[in-house]
Amino acid sequence: MSEAIQYDAAENRAGLTGVKAYLLTSLLVFALMMLAGVVLRAAQGAYINIPPEVFYQIMTLHGAGMVGIAGFAGAGVLWYFLRQYVRLNGKVLWLNYFIFLGGVVLILAAILIGGFAGAWTFLYPLPAQSMGLWSPTAATAYMLGLLVIGTGFLLLYLDIGIALIKRYGGLGRALGVPMMFGAKVDPSHPTTVVAGTMVLIVNFTGIAAGAVVLALCLFNLWQPEYKLDPLLIKNLIYFFGHVFINATIYSGVVAVYELLPKYTGRPWNVSRPFLYAWGAATLMVLAVYPHHLLMDFVMPPWMLVMGQVLSYLSGIPVLAITAYGALTIVYRSGIRWDAASACMLIAMFGWAGGVIPAVIDGTLMVNKVMHNTMWVPGHFHFYLLLGLLPMVIGVCYYLSNNRENGGKPLVDTAALAIYFFGAMGLILAFLAGGADSVPRRWAEHFESWRFLGQLSAVAGGLTLLGFLVITLRNLVKLPQAKIA
């Protein structure tokens, strides 16, 4: 059941124009959020001086913006490739686009006008206890913005879920569950369908939990006598946040499954180990979030144990099967290297490399020392800058028909090199800061810590420079590209 879906001209135009809008919007917002990140590190390195309240506003904007646009970009990549196998509605894609923009307007107003600076995690009871730095109205606008964005994503996933059920007879069949347990494996079953089904299951669940906790926090904000259980709320927030940000890279990895076979001429067939890996990841992504709460000693011990054990295991199945598959497909294939295919290999490196500091931090004895340090931004910047973002960039280059214009133009090669080495410098500076117990989320750093902030600001500037060239190249080429 892997025959390509046929769309009429109007459907095709709406969907593909929507994909371009998602990707181009994502590039622009990523660039703005990188600029915000460089400002934060420059302030910590004492290159510039900004008031602490402004620092935390920018930090909130950077965190919320990066998480939101990562999910948005991943959704665009997944939608583009998944539409080959199930009939997706381009109008729903556009509906989510405009709902997302509406949520962004609310969040920007909350931060830039209302002064909200409670971090993207909005941990209870901080939104309601600002010590006069922001009003309940600003906190309401921020949380409503998140709720609006989540609603758009739920509608998009609902359309994807309906399409998968119609085509494959159920989400279990789309995920390949019968083939995991005795049914004959169909090698032509699309890898993208398996990955897309996993993302649908986990992210629908995570966003639904986020909607619940946002509704509870909003009610408490205006009815303070209605008290919430702080530990329950924190669990719901981190469940939602962990699932959402992890689902972004699982959305983006379909680009690796789809593009490397096109560049190597070798198919990426479904196998039983492949299905086991994605089935295990579906369960573990939903259960691993307590590793964010290892310092909350009032948590039930069994949950902390589960968080630590699954920290070691959760990233391995899909990463191992994907990295191994990528290497075997590329090895002696005569692959045609260009910016898009290079990005797929960079993404594999970033995903694999990002696992290492994550696993280290997921160890209880290490976590007690390292979790509130720069180590944590180091690990998730590894994932995002060199894992997810190259997947998105690679798809942009692929759709911009870079593969047809003579391989890899020098400007693209140079931009990717600057971006890669800048990102590596930034990540290593973060990790070095964590190893030296430099705290995260501090507006001002002691003089002995400032060198790493200065180094990060320079490396972040290089990353931004390379990314701006990449963005400008695609802003020119992608709108005119003819894509199928």
C-alpha positions in Angstrom: 0.0 0.0 0.0 2.8 2.4 -0.9 1.3 3.8 -4.1 1.7 7.5 -4.3 -1.4 9.6 -3.7 -2.7 11.6 -6.6 -3.9 15.2 -6.0 -5.8 17.5 -8.3 -4.1 20.7 -9.4 -5.8 22.9 -6.8 -5.0 20.5 -3.9 -1.5 20.1 -5.0 -0.9 23.9 -5.3 -2.4 24.6 -1.9 -0.4 21.9 -0.2 3.0 22.6 -1.8 2.6 26.4 -1.4 1.9 25.7 2.3 5.1 23.6 2.6 7.1 26.5 1.1 5.5 28.9 3.6 6.3 26.7 6.5 9.9 26.3 5.5 10.6 29.9 4.7 8.9 31.2 7.8 10.9 28.7 9.8 14.2 29.9 8.4 13.4 33.5 9.2 12.2 32.8 12.7 15.2 30.6 13.4 17.5 33.4 12.3 15.8 35.9 14.7 15.9 33.4 17.6 19.6 32.8 16.9 20.2 36.6 17.1 18.4 36.6 20.4 20.6 33.8 21.6 23.8 35.6 20.6 22.5 38.7 22.6 22.0 36.5 25.7 25.5 35.1 25.5 27.1 38.5 24.7 25.4 39.8 27.9 26.7 37.0 30.0 30.2 37.6 28.5 29.9 41.3 29.4 30.2 42.3 25.8 27.0 44.3 26.2 25.0 45.4 29.2 21.3 44.9 29.4 19.0 45.1 32.5 18.3 41.7 34.1 14.5 42.0 33.4 15.2 42.5 29.7 17.6 39.5 29.7 14.9 37.3 31.1 12.4 38.6 28.6 14.8 37.8 25.7 15.5 34.4 27.3 11.8 33.6 27.4 11.4 34.8 23.8 14.4 32.7 22.7 13.2 29.5 24.4 9.6 29.7 23.4 10.5 30.8 19.9 13.0 28.0 19.3 10.8 25.3 20.7 7.7 26.5 18.8 9.5 27.1 15.4 11.3 23.7 15.7 7.9 22.0 16.0 6.5 24.1 13.2 9.4 23.3 10.9 9.3 19.6 11.7 5.6 19.5 11.0 6.2 21.1 7.6 8.9 18.5 6.7 6.8 15.6 7.9 3.7 16.8 6.0 5.5 17.2 2.8 6.8 13.7 2.7 3.8 12.0 4.3 1.4 13.4 1.7 2.9 11.0 -0.8 1.3 8.0 1.1 -1.9 9.4 2.7 -4.3 12.0 1.5 -3.6 15.1 3.6 -5.7 18.3 3.4 -3.7 21.4 2.4 -6.4 23.7 3.9 -5.7 22.2 7.3 -2.0 22.8 6.8 -2.8 26.5 6.1 -5.2 26.7 9.0 -2.4 25.6 11.4 -0.1 28.1 9.8 -2.4 31.1 10.6 -3.4 29.7 14.0 0.4 29.5 14.8 0.9 33.1 13.7 -2.0 34.1 15.9 -0.4 32.4 18.9 2.9 34.0 18.1 1.3 37.5 18.2 0.0 36.8 21.7 3.3 35.6 22.9 5.2 38.5 21.4 2.7 40.9 23.0 3.1 39.2 26.4 6.9 39.5 26.3 7.6 42.7 24.4 4.7 44.8 25.7 3.7 43.1 28.9 7.2 42.2 30.0 6.5 38.5 30.7 9.8 36.8 31.6 8.8 33.5 33.2 10.8 31.3 30.8 9.1 29.2 28.2 8.3 26.5 30.8 5.9 28.9 32.7 6.4 26.8 35.9 3.7 27.3 38.5 3.2 29.5 40.4 5.7 31.9 38.7 3.3 33.3 36.1 1.0 34.6 38.9 3.8 35.7 41.2 5.9 38.1 39.2 6.8 40.5 42.1 5.4 43.3 39.9 7.5 42.6 36.8 4.5 41.7 34.7 0.8 41.7 35.1 -1.7 38.8 35.1 -2.8 40.0 31.7 0.7 39.5 30.3 0.9 36.0 31.8 -2.6 35.3 30.4 -1.5 36.4 26.9 1.6 34.2 27.0 -0.2 31.1 28.1 -3.1 31.7 25.7 -0.6 32.0 22.9 0.8 28.6 23.8 -2.7 27.2 24.0 -3.6 28.7 20.6 -0.5 27.2 19.0 -1.2 23.8 20.5 -4.8 23.9 19.2 -3.5 24.4 15.7 -1.1 21.5 16.0 -3.8 19.2 17.3 -6.0 20.0 14.3 -3.1 19.2 12.0 -2.4 15.9 13.7 -6.1 15.1 13.7 -6.1 15.4 9.9 -2.9 13.2 9.7 -4.5 10.6 12.0 -7.7 10.4 10.0 -5.7 10.0 6.8 -3.5 7.2 8.3 -6.5 5.3 9.6 -8.3 5.6 6.2 -5.3 4.4 4.3 -4.0 1.7 6.6 -7.0 0.7 8.7 -5.7 1.9 12.0 -2.7 3.5 13.7 -1.4 0.2 14.8 -1.2 -1.0 11.2 0.4 2.2 10.1 3.0 1.9 12.8 3.6 -1.7 11.7 2.5 -3.5 14.9 1.2 -6.6 13.1 4.5 -7.0 11.4 6.3 -6.7 14.7 4.4 -9.7 16.0 4.3 -12.4 13.4 2.8 -11.0 10.3 5.0 -11.0 7.2 7.1 -7.9 6.8 6.2 -5.8 3.8 9.4 -4.1 2.8 7.5 -1.5 0.8 5.7 -0.2 3.8 6.8 3.4 3.9 9.4 4.4 6.5 7.8 7.8 6.6 4.4 6.3 7.5 6.0 4.5 10.5 7.8 7.6 11.7 4.7 9.9 11.1 2.5 7.6 13.0 4.9 7.6 16.0 5.0 11.4 15.9 1.2 11.6 15.8 0.7 9.3 18.8 3.3 10.9 21.1 2.8 14.5 20.1 -1.0 14.4 20.2 -0.7 13.0 23.7 1.9 15.6 24.7 0.1 18.6 23.3 -3.2 17.4 24.9 -1.4 17.3 28.3 0.0 20.8 27.6 -3.5 22.1 26.9 -4.8 20.7 30.2 -2.0 22.2 32.2 -2.3 25.6 30.5 -6.1 25.6 31.1 -5.5 24.9 34.8 -2.8 27.6 35.1 -5.0 30.1 33.4 -7.9 29.3 35.8 -5.5 29.7 38.8 -4.2 33.0 37.5 -7.6 34.6 37.7 -9.0 32.5 40.6 -6.0 32.4 43.0 -8.0 30.7 45.7 -8.1 27.6 43.4 -4.8 26.0 44.4 -2.9 23.6 42.1 -0.6 20.8 43.1 2.9 22.2 42.1 4.4 18.7 41.6 1.5 17.6 39.4 1.7 20.7 37.3 5.5 20.4 36.9 5.1 16.8 35.8 2.5 17.8 33.2 4.6 20.7 31.9 7.7 18.7 31.5 5.8 15.8 30.0 4.4 18.2 27.4 7.7 20.0 26.8 9.8 16.8 26.6 7.4 15.1 24.1 7.0 18.1 21.9 10.7 18.9 21.5 11.6 15.3 20.9 8.8 14.9 18.3 10.4 17.6 16.3 13.5 15.6 15.5 11.4 12.5 14.9 9.4 14.5 12.4 12.5 15.8 10.7 14.2 12.4 10.4 11.8 11.4 7.6 13.9 13.7 5.4 16.8 11.3 5.9 14.6 8.3 5.0 13.3 10.0 1.9 16.3 11.9 0.6 19.2 9.5 1.0 17.6 6.8 -1.2 17.1 9.5 -3.9 20.8 10.5 -3.8 22.2 7.0 -3.5 19.7 5.1 -5.7 19.3 2.5 -2.9 15.9 1.9 -1.2 15.4 2.2 2.5 13.2 -0.8 3.2 11.2 -1.5 6.3 12.5 -4.4 8.4 11.4 -6.0 11.7 14.3 -4.3 13.6 13.2 -1.0 12.1 9.7 -1.5 13.3 10.8 -2.7 16.8 12.9 0.5 17.1 10.0 2.8 16.3 7.6 0.9 18.4 10.0 1.0 21.4 10.6 4.8 20.8 6.9 5.4 20.8 6.6 4.0 24.4 9.8 5.4 25.7 9.4 9.0 24.6 6.2 9.0 26.6 7.8 7.6 29.7 11.3 9.1 29.9 10.3 12.7 30.9 11.0 12.2 34.7 14.7 12.6 33.9 13.9 16.3 33.9 12.8 15.9 37.5 15.7 14.0 39.1 16.4 16.9 41.4 12.8 16.9 42.7 13.3 14.5 45.6 9.6 14.4 46.4 9.0 12.5 43.2 8.1 8.8 43.6 11.4 6.9 43.5 10.2 4.5 40.9 9.6 7.4 38.5 13.1 8.7 39.1 14.5 5.3 38.5 12.5 5.0 35.3 13.7 8.4 34.1 17.3 7.4 34.6 17.0 4.0 33.0 15.1 5.2 30.0 17.5 8.1 29.6 20.1 5.5 28.6 17.7 3.6 26.4 15.2 5.9 24.8 17.5 7.5 22.2 19.1 4.3 21.1 16.6 2.3 19.0 15.6 4.8 16.4 19.0 6.6 16.3 20.9 3.3 16.0 18.7 1.9 13.2 18.7 5.3 11.4 22.4 6.0 11.7 23.3 2.4 10.7 20.9 2.5 7.8 22.2 5.9 6.6 25.8 4.6 6.7 25.0 1.4 4.8 23.0 3.3 2.2 25.8 5.8 1.6 28.7 3.4 1.8 30.1 2.8 -1.7 26.9 4.2 -3.3 28.5 6.8 -5.5 26.2 9.3 -3.7 25.8 12.7 -5.4 27.0 15.2 -2.8 25.4 18.6 -2.6 24.1 20.8 0.1 21.0 18.7 0.7 22.7 15.4 0.9 25.5 16.8 3.1 22.9 18.2 5.5 21.5 14.7 6.0 24.9 13.4 7.2 25.4 16.4 9.4 22.1 15.7 10.9 23.1 12.1 11.7 26.2 13.4 13.4 24.3 16.0 15.4 21.7 13.6 16.5 24.2 10.9 17.5 26.5 13.5 19.2 23.7 15.1 21.1 22.8 11.9 22.8 26.1 11.7 24.6 25.7 14.8 26.9 22.0 13.9 27.3 22.8 10.5 28.7 25.5 11.9 31.0 23.1 14.4 32.4 20.4 11.7 32.8 22.6 9.9 35.4 21.3 10.8 38.8 24.6 11.5 40.5 25.7 13.7 37.6 22.4 15.4 37.3 22.5 16.7 40.9 25.7 18.6 39.9 25.1 19.4 36.3 21.4 19.9 35.6 21.2 23.6 36.4 24.4 24.4 34.5 25.3 25.3 31.0 25.6 21.5 30.3 21.9 21.3 29.5 21.8 24.0 26.9 24.9 22.4 25.4 23.1 19.1 24.9 19.9 20.5 23.4 21.7 22.9 21.2 23.6 19.9 19.9 20.3 18.2 19.0 18.7 21.3 17.4 21.6 23.1 15.7 23.3 20.0 14.3 20.4 17.5 14.4 17.0 19.0 13.5 18.1 22.2 11.7 20.3 20.4 9.1 17.3 18.2 8.3 15.2 21.3 7.7 18.0 23.1 5.7 18.5 20.0 3.6 14.9 19.8 2.6 15.0 23.5 1.7 18.0 22.9 -0.5 16.4 19.8 -2.0 13.2 21.6 -2.9 15.1 24.6 -4.2 16.4 22.2 -6.9 20.0 22.5 -5.7 20.6 19.0 -6.9 20.1 20.1 -10.5 22.4 23.1 -10.6 25.8 21.5 -10.7 26.3 19.8 -7.4 27.4 22.0 -4.5 28.0 25.7 -5.3 30.9 27.2 -3.4 28.7 29.7 -1.5 26.5 26.9 -0.1 29.6 24.8 0.9 31.1 27.8 2.6 27.9 28.7 4.4 27.4 25.2 5.7 31.0 25.0 6.8 30.7 28.3 8.7 27.4 27.2 10.2 28.8 23.8 11.3 32.0 25.0 12.9 30.2 28.0 14.6 27.6 25.6 16.0 30.3 23.2 17.2 32.1 26.1 18.9 28.9 27.2 20.6 28.1 23.7 21.8 31.5 23.0 23.2 31.5 26.3 25.0 28.2 25.4 26.6 29.4 22.0 27.6 32.7 23.4 29.0 30.6 25.8 31.1 28.6 22.9 32.4 31.7 20.9 33.3 32.9 24.0 35.1 29.6 24.4 37.0 28.6 27.7 35.3 24.9 28.1 36.0 22.3 28.5 33.3 19.6 31.2 33.3 21.7 33.8 35.1 21.6 37.2 33.6 25.0 38.2 35.1 28.1 36.0 35.3 31.1 36.3 37.5 34.2 37.5 35.8 35.8 34.0 35.9 32.9 32.7 33.8 32.8 35.4 31.2 35.3 34.0 28.8 33.0 31.2 27.9 30.2 33.6 27.4 32.4 35.7 25.1 33.5 32.6 23.2 29.8 31.5 22.8 28.9 34.9 21.5 31.6 34.8 18.8 30.7 31.2 17.9 27.0 32.0 17.9 27.7 35.0 15.6 29.5 32.7 13.2 26.6 30.2 13.3 24.2 33.0 12.6 26.3 34.3 9.7 26.4 30.9 8.0 22.7 30.5 8.6 21.8 33.9 7.2 23.6 33.0 3.9 21.7 29.7 3.9 18.4 31.5 4.5 19.0 34.2 1.9 19.9 31.5 -0.7 16.6 29.7 0.0 14.5 32.9 0.2 15.6 33.6 -3.4 15.3 30.1 -4.8 12.6 28.3 -2.9 9.5 30.5 -3.8 10.2 29.9 -7.5 11.0 26.2 -7.2 8.8 23.7 -8.9 8.2 20.9 -6.5 6.1 17.7 -6.7 
